Amino acid sequence: MLFTSFAFQPYIQTALADKGFVHPTEVQEKLIPIISKGKSLIGQSQTGSGKTHTFLLPLFDKVQPEKNEVQVVICAPSRELASQIYQEAKQLASFSETEIRVMNFVGGTDKKRQVDRIANQQPQVVIGTPGRILDMINEQALQIHTAFAFVVDEADMALDMGFLPEVDQIAAKFSEDIQFLVFSATIPEKLRPFLKKYMQNPVIEEIASKTVISDSIDNWLISTKGKNTSHLVYQLLTVGHPYLAIVFANTKQRVNEIANYLKEQDLKVATIHGDISPRERKRVMKQVQNMEFQYVVATDLAARGIDIEGVSHVINAEIPDDLDFFIHRVGRTGRNQLSGIAITLYDPSQEPQIEAIEALGISFEPKEIKNGEIISTYDRNRRTKREKKTQDVLDPTLIGMVKKKKKKIKPGYKKKIQWEIDKSKQQKRRIEQRQKTRQAKKHKKNSSQ
């Protein structure tokens, strides 16, 4: 299928050609026709599936530039995500012959200046974080009641970050016939009352991923075995030669520890976590996009809502406490079917967490660093698998002998074990042969009677 099949306005087709977009993703192919019909929708899909353009394209197709009023409102839970949606919206608007005013309302920017700017001219497309959009409404500066569509992106993240009350207050300002579009990676139970309150018989579409993580990602597992994790990260960054790498840790303190260690090794490193001011974070993100930094160390703030182009490697210096974030972290690489490598460091004591990740449908390739190279190593479960297989074949006496083999053994003991195994197999074959002979005689006797 081609984007031209959607019959969007010519300027949108030109904007898509400028981006090099020819074929829609599965999410876009399935959901754009529903949104184009004006239906309310709950769309559930994994991160990196192309949902930003899934709602931007059909909504821009309906925007009327000649109307000096708000027509579309889009809420995103983080400043970074709102800014990314804003950039994509600006790219579309730039191809319209008649100006389409798009504004981004996020914290950390000059609110008074924004109030003055929209005093006489409302934006047609409003994008922003729930807190700042609500501030602008309460200032009676932003008039959103005229909108025909309201988008809540990453709704489960808005719930996690405590922004749902603000989203609720914004939603209450619209008319009952508003087209309500909610996008979320998951639909938690606590989100359902909100959805039920504002959405009457919405279309519910879940785009099931063929794989939990993109099949273009190589998923490696490396045991730390008591080694210094920061040094292992340094080795992976210098041995693996990433184009752009994000290293994830669970806490701000651990992010700073890893970043400082890497800086001591003369690597130029950017850090992203909650203690960094919005202005500084925005500056760092711009530097990363401009390739002024090759390495980023971050908390899970960057795992969702921050789309950095060209990430070739993701390194989990720590396994996330919330395993859903494992998928979000790994999803920063391998986007748009480009290849990527995700590396997870773990201590052998964390085997239960690794098994829980595998239970999600994720498989790992065991690796280790040896002589300055990343090489394949043994499956960490090989001993368990081998013992299970041995126990299925051997009788209890032989199992005992195999267990003794693990201890200090006398010369010739291996041969003795092998001889006993061969002897056991031979006895079984003799018994089976006798049984066959008896059955044959019995059958012959019955036939002759």
Secondary structure, 3 states (H helix, E strand, C coil): CCHHHHCCCHHHHHHHHHHCCCCCCHHHHHHHHHHHCCCCEEEECCCCCCHHHHHHHHHHCCCCCCCCCCCEEEECCCHHHHHHHHHHHHHHHCCCCCCCCEEEECCCCCHHHHHHHCCCCCCCEEEECHHHHHHHHHCCCCCCCCCCEEEECCHHHHHHCCCHHHHHHHHCCCCCCCEEEEEECCCCHHHHHHHHHHCCCCEEEECCCCCCCCCCEEEEEEECCCCCHHHHHHHHHHHCCCCCEEEECCCHHHHHHHHHHHHHCCCCEEEECCCCCHHHHHHHHHHHHCCCCCEEEECHHHCCCCCCCCCCEEEECCCCCCCHHHHHHHCCCCHHHCCEEEEEEECHHHHHHHHHHHHCCCCCEEEEEECCEEEECCCCCHHHHHHHHHHHHCCHHHHHHHHHHCCCCCCCHHHHHHHHHHHHHHHHHHHHHHHHHHHHHHHHHHHHC
